[in-house]
Every structure is written in structure tokens, then in C-alpha cells.
Amino acid sequence: MFVAKKEVFNCIAKALKLNPKKINIDSNSDNMRNWDSLGQINIMTELDKKLKGKIFEINKLANAHSSKKLIELLKSKKLLK
């Protein structure tokens, strides 16, 4: 199971209850409302649904507070298209 960058952005948007068009590679916890600790858990949950349970195998994911870092981690684990 793999996801594309756009799907990562969509997961972030869904988790944070934001318009997907507002999410990009520069989105992070400093510039996005709702991206707090609960938002981070919601993002991880949405990504886990997309990746059928593989997301929690990534140790550093809980500390990835930007879309760029999330994408880098997914890419390093060969989970990004």
C-alpha cells in the first residue's frame, strides 16, 4: 500500500478539518490552525487508514509536525508513490 503526496495533503486536511487546497509542502504546526497535539493524532489516524495500519511502524511520525517531514518519512519507508 502506497500513498501519493496529494493523498497525504488530503489526510492532513481531513484530520484538521481544513480545505485540502490550503495544504501544501510548506504546511506545518506553526502555520496551520488545528495542527496541535490532537491534530497530530488525527493526522496519524487518517494516514493509518490510508496505509492499512502501516503508519504506526514509523517511529518518528509523532514528531513530524510538517507536511514536508511526513512526506520524507513516508518516502524513507517506501510508502510514498
C-alpha positions in Angstrom: 0.0 0.0 0.0 1.3 3.4 -1.0 0.0 7.0 -1.0 0.8 10.0 -3.2 1.7 13.4 -1.9 -1.8 14.7 -2.7 -3.3 11.9 -0.6 -1.0 13.0 2.3 -2.3 16.5 1.9 -5.9 15.3 1.8 -5.3 13.3 5.0 -3.9 16.4 6.7 -6.8 18.5 5.6 -9.4 15.9 6.7 -7.8 15.5 10.1 -7.6 19.2 10.7 -11.0 20.0 9.1 -9.5 22.3 6.5 -9.9 22.8 2.8 -7.4 20.5 1.0 -6.4 23.4 -1.3 -4.9 25.1 1.8 -2.5 22.2 2.5 0.9 22.1 0.7 4.5 21.1 1.2 5.1 24.2 3.5 2.1 23.4 5.8 3.2 22.8 9.4 2.0 23.1 13.0 3.2 26.7 13.2 1.1 28.0 10.2 -2.0 25.7 10.3 -4.8 26.2 12.7 -5.8 23.0 14.5 -2.4 21.3 14.0 -1.8 20.8 17.7 -1.2 17.5 19.6 -4.8 16.3 18.9 -4.5 17.4 15.3 -1.2 15.4 15.0 -3.0 12.3 16.4 -5.9 12.8 13.9 -3.3 13.2 11.0 -1.7 9.9 12.0 -5.1 8.2 12.2 -6.1 9.4 8.8 -2.7 8.3 7.3 -3.0 4.9 9.1 -6.4 4.3 7.5 -4.9 5.1 4.0 -2.0 2.8 4.6 -3.9 0.0 6.2 -2.1 0.0 9.6 1.5 0.6 8.4 1.8 4.1 9.7 2.4 3.2 13.3 5.5 1.3 12.3 7.2 4.7 11.7 8.8 5.7 15.0 9.4 9.4 14.3 6.0 10.1 12.8 4.5 11.5 16.0 7.2 14.3 15.9 6.7 15.1 12.2 4.9 18.5 12.6 5.0 19.4 8.9 3.7 18.0 5.7 7.3 18.0 4.3 8.6 15.9 7.2 5.6 13.5 6.9 6.3 13.0 3.2 10.1 12.5 3.9 9.3 9.8 6.5 6.8 8.1 4.2 9.3 8.2 1.4 12.1 6.7 3.6 9.8 3.8 4.4 8.8 3.3 0.8 5.2 4.1 1.5 5.0 7.1 -0.9 4.2 6.8 -4.6 
